[in-house]
Amino acid sequence: MTVLVRDLRPGDPADAAAFARVRHLALPFVLWTSEAVVHHLVRAQPGARSRSLVADGDNGPMLTAANGLGYGICGTEARHVRELG
């Protein structure tokens, strides 16, 4: 089986729906919709470097992943990070 990992295509409603379906199968207690997935992609802060990834198998999307950097730490949290590090 060949698996191809790629970025989620925010302009493709079918891709967002497949991403939401795979996420729902993995996490049935969390509500995933294609609209929410696209909203997250479009509204993410550029500094967060947020990415949503899809692993396509022989029968379509089979795995998803999301990654990014912590962004927008408030002053109190930033002070604790400096003290720890």
JOVEN-V262530 format. One record per pair of residues at least 12 apart in sequence whose ideal C-beta (glycine too) atoms are under 7 Angstrom apart, sorted by the first residue. I is the first residue (numbers start at 1). J is the second residue. D is the distance in Angstrom with one decimal. If there is no record, write none. Layout:
[[I:J:D] [I:J:D]]
This chain:
[[1:57:5.9] [1:58:5.7] [3:55:5.3] [3:56:6.9] [3:57:5.5] [4:56:4.8] [5:53:5.7] [5:55:5.0] [6:53:6.9] [6:54:5.9] [6:56:6.8] [7:51:6.2] [7:53:6.3] [8:41:6.6] [8:52:4.1] [8:53:6.8] [8:54:5.3] [10:38:5.5] [10:41:4.4] [10:42:6.3] [13:34:6.2] [16:34:3.9] [16:37:4.7] [16:38:5.0] [17:34:4.2] [18:60:6.4] [18:61:4.4] [19:37:5.3] [19:52:6.7] [19:54:5.9] [19:61:6.6] [19:64:5.5] [20:32:4.2] [20:33:5.6] [20:34:4.9] [20:37:5.3] [22:61:5.3] [22:62:6.9] [22:63:6.8] [22:64:5.0] [23:64:5.5] [45:71:5.2] [45:72:6.6] [47:71:4.8] [48:68:4.6] [48:69:5.6] [48:71:3.8] [49:68:5.6] [49:69:5.0] [50:68:3.7] [51:67:5.6] [51:68:6.7] [52:64:7.0] [52:66:5.0] [53:65:4.4]]
